[in-house]
Amino acid sequence: MNLHLTFDEYITHQHPFENDYEGKVVTTLIESRKNKIENRQTVLYIHGFCDYFFQYHLMDYLNEHGIDFYAVDLRKYGRSLLGHQHPNYCKSLREYFPDIDYSIEFILKAKPNTELYLLGHSTGGLLATYYSMFGLLKERLSGLMLNSPFLDFNVPFYMKPFIGVVAKKKVAKDVYASNDQMSDIYGKSLLKEHSGEWEYNTQWKPVKPFPVFYAWILAVQHAQELIQEVALHEDFPILLMYSDQSGSTSKWTAISKSSDIVLNVKDIEKIGEKLGANVEKVCIKDGIHDLFLSRQEVRENALSAVTAFLSKHKK
């Protein structure tokens, strides 16, 4: 049974699926209340790791530009996180495909002819790309927009071959083996009570991220490898957005609030430009990892890039 809740700016639609290996599982679709029947384009936003949808200014901006907006809190994240679940845990990114299927079907039931674009941030960018290549309803998509997508691990090149080896050994001993050494620098750069300008639910997005499960690492690595084996066709436009620089992931520096301190932007550009035959690259000066959470003048550049891309490809 679906659960529908109405709030001032949006409506949530929580949808249950068959139990998985941890028990009950749900996904939550967020629908803007400012969507309009006459709008011809729709954006479905997919969040990143240790994250959920709270970027309401993104929703408002797109609505103001005549674009319908939806977001999904994936299973075991945000509004969809249940008490018995390990936060953000998965064995394969394909576990999220039914969440996206449900979201697309919901949107198309209301507006069958809308031009539907996936917009993914970080791991959500990887997932959106993966779905655009292999998802059940990929043919119903009109394009893909990526906000600092997680296309490779941000470690020195000589360490990359060992990521999977270590993760497999850990998982072989314990399927829930995890690394709890994630830095809190990025979280502190965002949250208003520290040095940022944003307020959000820290039960769903803690300042020090949830533990990183080695099973999740293997799932991410597998998807990263697969998307490099397939290229999206030339009629499928891709917007690739990333910061102009990366900063330290482990210590506060002068550029911590004007750089990507989570991923290597050179990796994003190098791998991202090969995702398809029609990739439009936009480098955002002084952008942080979530470009839409950068300081105002910087995030406005990222937001403008999205609407310019959508306007260019409007049919």
SETINU-989271 format. One line per 10 residues: number of its first residue (from 1); their letters; for each residue x, y, z of C-alpha. Coordinates in pm, 1 decimal. Example, Ala and Ser with C-alpha at 12.3 -4.5 7.8 and 13.67 -1.06 7.14 Angstrom:
1) as) 1230.0/-450.0/780.0 | 1367.0/-106.0/714.0
//
This chain:
1) mnlhltfdey) 0.0/0.0/0.0 | 139.9/337.8/-104.7 | 160.9/619.9/148.5 | 101.4/974.1/18.1 | 182.8/1275.0/238.0 | 131.8/1640.8/145.0 | 366.7/1916.8/260.6 | 379.2/2288.7/179.9 | 610.1/2256.2/-120.3 | 587.4/1891.7/-220.5
11) ithqhpfend) 405.0/1559.5/-192.1 | 578.2/1234.5/-98.7 | 471.9/901.8/-242.9 | 616.5/607.6/-48.9 | 600.8/278.8/-235.5 | 667.4/-66.5/-81.6 | 842.8/-347.0/-266.4 | 879.9/-716.1/-195.8 | 1105.6/-781.3/103.9 | 1475.7/-800.6/32.4
21) yegkvvttli) 1753.1/-971.4/232.3 | 1699.5/-725.1/521.1 | 1319.5/-736.0/522.3 | 1072.3/-461.4/434.7 | 1192.0/-208.4/177.4 | 1037.4/112.6/39.3 | 1125.1/398.6/-191.1 | 998.0/756.7/-166.4 | 915.7/978.7/-463.2 | 901.7/1352.3/-396.6
31) esrknkienr) 673.0/1552.6/-626.9 | 682.1/1932.1/-643.3 | 345.3/2096.0/-583.7 | 440.3/2363.8/-838.0 | 451.7/2122.6/-1132.0 | 216.8/2234.4/-1410.1 | 22.6/2040.7/-1670.2 | 152.1/2265.1/-1950.2 | 520.4/2198.4/-1873.5 | 679.9/1982.8/-2143.8
41) qtvlyihgfc) 995.4/1870.3/-1961.8 | 1045.3/1681.5/-1635.8 | 1352.7/1624.5/-1420.3 | 1391.6/1325.8/-1187.7 | 1666.7/1393.8/-933.3 | 1873.5/1111.9/-779.1 | 2080.8/1191.9/-468.5 | 2426.6/1065.2/-375.7 | 2577.2/850.4/-99.5 | 2487.8/942.1/262.0
51) dyffqyhlmd) 2234.4/1182.8/120.0 | 1869.0/1246.8/43.7 | 1670.6/1515.1/-137.1 | 1669.2/1848.2/48.0 | 1783.2/2085.4/-228.4 | 1446.9/2263.6/-248.1 | 1603.0/2563.1/-422.5 | 1680.8/2332.7/-716.5 | 1316.2/2225.7/-729.4 | 1196.1/2587.3/-713.8
61) ylnehgidfy) 1441.4/2704.8/-977.8 | 1337.7/2441.8/-1230.0 | 968.2/2499.8/-1161.6 | 1020.0/2872.1/-1218.5 | 1167.6/2786.8/-1558.1 | 869.1/2577.7/-1664.1 | 1013.7/2237.6/-1578.7 | 839.0/1973.9/-1367.5 | 1044.8/1833.7/-1081.4 | 1056.1/1503.8/-894.7
71) avdlrkygrs) 1320.2/1348.7/-670.8 | 1359.4/1000.8/-529.7 | 1494.1/901.2/-189.2 | 1626.4/557.2/-276.1 | 1568.4/254.9/-56.5 | 1772.6/269.2/267.7 | 1831.2/643.7/225.3 | 1657.4/949.2/370.9 | 1279.8/923.9/387.1 | 1303.0/560.7/277.2
81) llghqhpnyc) 1542.5/447.7/552.9 | 1373.9/198.6/787.4 | 1482.9/106.7/1139.2 | 1590.6/-249.4/1062.2 | 1807.8/-151.2/764.1 | 2179.3/-82.9/733.0 | 2188.3/275.6/596.8 | 2293.0/305.6/231.5 | 2371.9/-67.0/205.8 | 2346.2/-255.8/-122.1
91) kslreyfpdi) 2507.7/-550.4/-296.1 | 2445.1/-414.5/-645.9 | 2338.4/-78.5/-782.8 | 2073.0/-271.9/-974.7 | 1885.5/-294.5/-643.5 | 1786.7/67.6/-706.1 | 1650.8/6.3/-1056.7 | 1297.7/-75.4/-926.9 | 1298.7/258.2/-738.8 | 1371.7/439.0/-1064.7
101) dysiefilka) 1122.9/222.3/-1255.8 | 850.6/317.2/-1007.6 | 941.5/687.0/-1029.2 | 940.2/689.4/-1409.6 | 612.3/497.7/-1429.0 | 451.0/739.5/-1180.6 | 566.1/1042.4/-1380.8 | 463.8/901.3/-1718.0 | 123.4/797.1/-1590.8 | 53.0/1163.8/-1515.2
111) kpntelyllg) 221.7/1300.3/-1830.0 | 285.3/1028.2/-2091.6 | 445.9/1265.6/-2342.2 | 680.5/1456.5/-2113.0 | 1049.1/1477.3/-2198.2 | 1203.9/1305.6/-1896.3 | 1562.1/1367.4/-1785.8 | 1754.1/1200.5/-1504.2 | 1966.9/1436.2/-1292.7 | 2210.3/1252.6/-1066.5
121) hstggllaty) 2458.8/1374.4/-807.4 | 2775.4/1180.0/-715.9 | 2677.0/812.8/-664.8 | 2335.3/915.8/-796.1 | 2513.4/1032.6/-1111.0 | 2675.1/692.2/-1147.4 | 2339.3/524.4/-1088.9 | 2159.9/752.9/-1336.2 | 2421.9/670.0/-1600.3 | 2401.0/298.0/-1523.5
131) ysmfgllker) 2021.5/307.9/-1550.9 | 2032.6/508.3/-1875.8 | 2241.6/226.7/-2024.8 | 2076.5/-81.8/-1873.8 | 1748.1/18.0/-1704.3 | 1412.0/-131.5/-1798.6 | 1262.7/203.7/-1898.9 | 1576.6/363.3/-2045.1 | 1401.4/420.9/-2378.0 | 1157.0/658.5/-2209.5
141) lsglmlnspf) 1439.2/894.6/-2111.9 | 1524.5/1203.1/-2315.4 | 1864.4/1273.6/-2163.2 | 2097.8/1264.9/-1866.6 | 2242.7/1537.5/-1643.4 | 2531.0/1469.1/-1407.5 | 2637.4/1676.3/-1106.8 | 2988.8/1563.6/-1002.9 | 2922.2/1196.1/-1084.6 | 3110.2/922.6/-897.3
151) ldfnvpfymk) 3280.4/764.8/-1199.0 | 3599.5/654.5/-1021.5 | 3740.1/625.9/-670.0 | 3939.0/924.9/-550.0 | 4257.4/741.7/-457.1 | 4608.7/741.6/-607.5 | 4630.1/545.2/-933.5 | 4854.9/279.5/-779.6 | 4590.0/200.2/-518.2 | 4296.5/157.1/-757.8
161) pfigvvakkk) 4376.1/-205.7/-855.6 | 4360.1/-307.5/-489.0 | 4019.1/-157.8/-404.5 | 3824.7/-460.0/-524.1 | 4074.3/-709.3/-384.5 | 4051.1/-567.9/-33.2 | 3672.3/-527.5/-50.5 | 3619.2/-888.5/-164.3 | 3828.2/-1021.3/125.5 | 3634.0/-810.6/374.6
171) vakdvyasnd) 3294.9/-917.5/237.2 | 3399.4/-1284.3/232.6 | 3443.3/-1264.6/610.1 | 3139.7/-1045.6/683.5 | 2877.5/-925.3/432.2 | 2830.9/-613.7/647.4 | 3199.7/-535.6/689.7 | 3252.2/-160.0/669.9 | 3496.9/128.5/696.8 | 3402.4/391.6/954.2
181) qmsdiygksl) 3693.2/627.6/883.5 | 3517.1/871.5/651.4 | 3612.0/1236.5/699.3 | 3361.0/1489.6/835.7 | 3520.9/1782.5/648.8 | 3265.8/1784.5/366.0 | 2972.3/1760.7/606.4 | 3104.7/2051.6/811.5 | 3151.7/2258.0/496.6 | 2778.6/2219.5/421.9
191) lkehsgewey) 2599.6/2233.8/755.2 | 2495.5/2574.5/887.1 | 2585.7/2496.0/1247.3 | 2945.3/2444.4/1138.2 | 3083.7/2647.4/845.3 | 2819.4/2599.0/576.8 | 2484.9/2758.7/490.2 | 2251.3/2458.3/474.1 | 2014.5/2292.6/718.6 | 1904.5/1932.3/677.6
201) ntqwkpvkpf) 1818.9/1614.9/868.7 | 2145.4/1485.0/1014.4 | 1978.9/1154.1/1101.7 | 1958.6/1093.6/727.6 | 2274.1/1281.8/630.0 | 2512.6/1282.0/926.7 | 2809.6/1518.8/933.5 | 3040.7/1221.5/969.5 | 2905.6/991.3/698.8 | 2753.4/651.2/762.4
211) pvfyawilav) 3005.2/366.2/748.2 | 3101.5/265.5/395.6 | 3016.3/-100.8/345.0 | 3264.2/-302.6/141.1 | 2970.9/-467.2/-39.0 | 2867.3/-117.0/-152.1 | 3223.4/-50.0/-271.2 | 3211.1/-364.1/-485.8 | 2869.8/-263.6/-622.1 | 2998.0/82.8/-715.3
221) qhaqeliqev) 3314.8/-54.6/-873.0 | 3114.9/-301.2/-1082.7 | 2887.5/-25.2/-1214.8 | 3185.8/201.5/-1284.5 | 3345.0/-71.4/-1493.8 | 3025.8/-150.5/-1686.4 | 2946.8/207.0/-1787.0 | 3289.0/234.7/-1947.1 | 3206.6/-59.6/-2174.4 | 2895.0/100.1/-2326.7
231) alhedfpill) 2842.9/439.9/-2487.7 | 2508.2/617.0/-2502.1 | 2400.2/699.5/-2858.3 | 2436.4/1038.9/-3020.6 | 2065.4/1118.5/-2992.0 | 2090.1/1092.6/-2613.5 | 2228.3/1421.2/-2475.2 | 2441.6/1417.9/-2161.2 | 2529.6/1718.5/-1945.9 | 2848.8/1658.9/-1748.5
241) mysdqsgsts) 2908.4/1914.6/-1472.0 | 3203.4/1928.0/-1234.3 | 3416.8/2172.8/-1037.1 | 3732.8/2327.0/-1177.9 | 3944.3/2188.4/-894.0 | 3967.4/1919.1/-628.6 | 4070.4/1984.7/-269.4 | 4187.4/1779.4/24.3 | 3945.5/1510.4/138.9 | 4090.5/1487.7/488.9
251) kwtaiskssd) 4189.7/1833.5/612.6 | 4048.2/2185.2/602.5 | 4229.2/2412.8/355.8 | 4181.8/2753.4/196.3 | 3987.5/2595.6/-93.9 | 3767.3/2354.7/102.8 | 3458.5/2564.6/26.0 | 3546.0/2628.9/-337.4 | 3651.5/2285.7/-461.7 | 3537.0/1924.0/-484.3
261) ivlnvkdiek) 3678.9/1765.3/-167.9 | 3514.1/1427.7/-235.6 | 3607.3/1329.7/-592.3 | 3887.7/1392.8/-841.3 | 3748.8/1628.5/-1105.2 | 4005.5/1510.2/-1360.5 | 3864.1/1157.6/-1331.3 | 3512.5/1292.0/-1377.9 | 3609.7/1476.4/-1696.1 | 3825.3/1196.1/-1838.4
271) igeklganve) 3568.8/920.1/-1791.8 | 3259.5/1136.2/-1830.6 | 3343.5/1266.1/-2177.1 | 3340.4/905.6/-2303.5 | 2996.3/812.2/-2167.1 | 2826.4/886.1/-2497.1 | 2849.4/1048.6/-2835.3 | 2679.3/1368.7/-2721.5 | 2843.9/1484.7/-2398.6 | 2834.8/1853.4/-2309.9
281) kvcikdgihd) 3096.2/1939.1/-2047.4 | 3047.5/2230.0/-1807.9 | 3325.1/2311.7/-1562.4 | 3195.7/2522.4/-1271.9 | 3458.7/2754.0/-1126.1 | 3479.2/2730.3/-745.3 | 3210.9/2461.8/-733.1 | 3197.1/2219.0/-441.8 | 3113.5/1848.2/-468.7 | 2739.8/1910.7/-485.4
291) lflsrqevre) 2751.0/2200.8/-726.9 | 2397.7/2305.6/-628.0 | 2516.9/2360.8/-269.6 | 2804.3/2590.0/-367.2 | 2792.4/2954.5/-264.7 | 2515.2/3149.2/-435.9 | 2689.5/3293.3/-741.7 | 2855.4/2958.1/-812.4 | 2542.0/2745.6/-775.8 | 2355.7/2990.5/-997.7
301) nalsavtafl) 2604.5/2906.2/-1273.1 | 2533.3/2535.6/-1223.9 | 2157.1/2590.8/-1221.6 | 2179.3/2801.7/-1536.6 | 2377.1/2524.5/-1706.7 | 2090.6/2282.7/-1637.4 | 1818.3/2507.3/-1779.7 | 2033.8/2601.6/-2079.6 | 2088.2/2232.2/-2154.0 | 1717.1/2152.6/-2121.3
311) skhkk) 1620.2/2449.9/-2336.6 | 1868.2/2347.3/-2606.4 | 1727.7/1994.7/-2627.8 | 1360.0/2077.0/-2591.0 | 1158.3/1915.8/-2870.1
//
